[in-house]
Amino acid sequence: MDQLGHEWTRAQRKTLDRYARFLGSLRSILNNISVVLERRRSAGHQPSVPAMDSRWNNAFFNGQYLSALWGYVNALDISLKKDVEVLAVFSRDALDVTARFSRREAIEQVDFRLFNLSRSARWLLAPPTKVEDLTHELHLRFINHRSAIRQWVFRFDELYRESLGLSPVFISAMDHRACRCHTQPSVAQMLFQEAVTTPAWDLVYSSRDASIRAVEYKADIALLFKEFNSLIGQMGVFAQDLYRRMEDVVLTLRRASYAVRLGELNSRLSAVMNALGQCMALLENFETWLRK
């Protein structure tokens, strides 16, 4: 699935789902680590306590965010479509008004009530008294959409950085000695010794041996981290691209609100509609990929 330089695949969608499930499983794994270490201590071994890290707790909330990501994207897609349609009607009204007067007609001389937007029940600031107020209202609405996309830029970057940090923390916990008096077994091996503490995971193991399963599990998770880091990096680039495009929309609408004549207003609105066409294509493509 490729749109304006951004390609999304089924394999990447699977990676996103698996990583979200993995993050969601970490609380259970952390609890089970305590269980197996206590079991080891109760058997007479010297207790060995792995270092705790805040990224374990953050991981659960990151998993929730990723699981809900389609909902966030879909909500913006729906909201943006509504305002794009409002802008499209406003642009057509501007052309109709221009046809009645002329391209050189001063906007301050035009009755704002000739535009359908003037009858809106929703205003971010105050009801309009002139055409400039209508354009400013549209400018404010798309500022809100830009802000929502900006949050994705920050969030995807945060997810990328936290994934890079969580990977060594998790592997270190799995490799941690189950007791201080022996180098083996590791925490991972102890987890796989009993079904009740075995990590729930969608992996077909080659053996029932706990040591082999622990190795295969760690290898699969290490690969998952690598695949997710690549994916979230790409998602970050996508969010930045979409943000830049929406920034252009906002700036052009701002210039449109300062237009002196109808011809200039029409030109600005045409540029905005073209830019929004690309924004919507990008967003809808991303939303379709995320949709289950």
N, C-alpha and C positions, 0 to 999 in steps of 0.2 A: 504494500500500500504506500504509494509515493505521491506526495503533493508539495509542489514548490520547494523541492530539495529535501523534504523530510519524509523518510521511509520508515514504516512501522510493520513488523512482521508478526506472524503467529508465534514464532519461537520467543520473541521478545515479550509478547503478552503472557506466555507461559512463565517466563522468568519473573515478570512482575507479580503474578499470582503466587508463585512458589516462594519468592522472597518475603512477601507479605505474610504468608502462612508460617514461614520460618521465624520471622520476628514475633509472631503471635505465640509461637511455641516456647519462646525463651523463658517465660515465667515458670512454666512447668519444668523445663530443664533445670533451671536454677534451683527450684525446690527439690528436684530429684538428686541434684548434686549434694545437697545437704543430707538427704536420706542415705545415699551410698557412703558418704564420708562418716556419718554416724554409725552406720552398720560396720564399717571398717574399724572404727574406734571401739565399738562394743566387742569386737572380736579380739581386742587386746593390743591393737596396733597404735602407734603414736599418732595422734591427730594431725592432719595436714589441712590447713584452711587456705583456699585460694584467695588472692586479693580481689576485693569487690571494686566494681567500676560503675559509675552512673550511667554509662551507655547501655547497660543491661536494662535499666528502667526506661530509658528513652526509647529503646527498641520497640517496646510494646506499643507505645503511642504512635511511633512511625509506622508500624504495621497497620494500625487502625486507619491512619491517614491514607496509606496506599490502597487499602481495601475500599475506602470511601471515595477514592479519587474520581472515579467515573461520575459520581453524583455531583461533585464540585464542578467538573468540566461541563456536564450536562446543564447544570443550573445557569452557568455563565452563557452557554450556547443559546439557551432559551431566552434569557434576558437580553442578550445582545441582538438576537434576531428581531425582537420586538422593537428595539430602538432603531435598528437599521431600517425596518419598515416605516417607522415614523419619519425618519430622515428621507427615505425615498419619496414619501408623499409630500414632504416639505419641498423637496427638489422639484417635483412635478408642479406643485403649486407655484413655485418661483418662475418656472418656465411659462406657465399659463398667465401669470401676472405680467411677465415681460412681453408676451404676445399682445396683451391688451394695451400696454404702454409702449416702452422701448427699452433697449439695452442701456441707454444713457439716463434712464429715469432715476432720479435720486431716491435712495431707499427711504430716507426720512420722510419723503412725500407719499409713500405707499401705506395704505391702511393695513395694519397687521391682521385685521379680522378677515382679510381675503385668504388667509392661510388656515388650513384645517387644524394645525397645531394650536391655534389660538383658543380652540374649544376644548383643549385637554383639561381633564380634572386633576392632573398630577403636575405639580411644579416643585422643583428642588429649591427654589428661592421664593419668588412671588409671581403672581399672575402678570402677564406681559401688558405693556402699554404701547409698544412699538415693535417693528420687525426685528430690530437689533436684539430685543429681549428674547425673541423666539430662537434666534441663532445661538444666543448665549446659553439658553436652556439646553439645547442639543450639545453644546460644548461641555457643559457640566455633566450631562449623562454619560458621555463617552470618557470623561475623566474617571468616573466611577469604574467603568469597564477596564480602563487602563490600570487602575489601582489593583483590581482583582488579579489581573495577569501579572502584575509586579509581585504579588504575593507568591505566585508560582515560581518566579525566578528565585526568590529568597528560599522558598521551601525546598525546591529541587536541589539547590546548592547545599542546603543544610543536610538533606538526605544523603547526598554524595559524600560529604565530609564525615558524617556519622557512620556511614557504611565502611569507609576506609579505616576509621578508628575501631569499629566493632569487630572487624575481621580478625586482627591479631589478638584482641581480648578474648574472643570466643575460642579460637584455636588454642590459646594458652591455657584456658580453663579446661579444655578437653584433654590436653597433654599433662595437666597437673598430676602429680603423684597422689595416689589415694591415701598414702600414709607416709610418714617421715622415715620409717624404718626400712622401707623397700622401694626400689625404683619402679617396680611393677606390682600391681596393675595401675594403669592411668585412670583418671576419672572417667574418660570415655569408655574404657573397657569395663569398668564397674557398672556404668549405666546399662550396658548391653547384656549384663549377666542375668538380669531378671526382666521378665516381660513388663512388669509394672513400672519400671524406671527407664525402659527403652524409649528413646525419643520417637515420637510419632512422625513418620516421614514417608514420602511416596517413592521409596527406593527399593528395588528388588536386589536383595543381597545374594552374593554367590555362596555363602556358607552360613551355618547356624552358629559358628564359632564367634564368641563375643569379641575377641581381638580382631578378627577379620572384619566383622561388621563395623567395629569402631573405626578402623582404617578407611573403609569404603564410605562410611557416613561423613567423616571429616573431609575426605577428598571431594565428595559431592558438594558439601557446603562451601568448601574453598572455591570450587568452580562456580557455584551460584553467586558468591560474592563478586567474582571477576565479571560474570555476565551482567549482574545488576549494576555494577559500577559503570560499565560501558553504556548500559541502557539509560541510567539516570543522568549520565553525562550528556547523552544525546537529548534527553528530555529537557535538560537545562538549556542547551543550545536552542531548541525549539521555542522554549518559553521566552528567551531573550529576543529571538527573531520576531515572535508575535508581539512582544512588548514594543519593540522598535517600530513596527508597523502601526500599532495602535497609537504610539506617540506621534507619528506623522499625521494620523487622523485627527488627533486632539489639536495639534498645532495648526492644521489647515482649517479646522472649524473655528479656532480662535481668530485666524485671519479673516474668515468669512464673516464673523460677527463685527469686524471693523470695516467691511465693504461699504463703499460709498454709493455705488450704482448697481443696478440689477444685473448688468452684464458681468461685473466682477463677482457678484454673489453666485451667479450660475456657474461660473468657471471654478470657483472654490468648491462648490457643492459637487460638481462633476468629479473633481479630483478626489474628494472624500469618498464618494460612492465607489470609484474604481479601487481605491485602497482598501475599503471595507470588503469588497468582493474577495480580495486575496486573504484578508484576515479571516473571513467566514469559511473560506475553503480550507485554510489551515486548521482552524478550530474544529470544524465538522469532521475532518479527516482524523484528527486526534481523538475526538469523541467516539467515532465509529470504531476505532481500534480498541479503545478502552471498554466499549460496551460488551457485555457478556450475553 
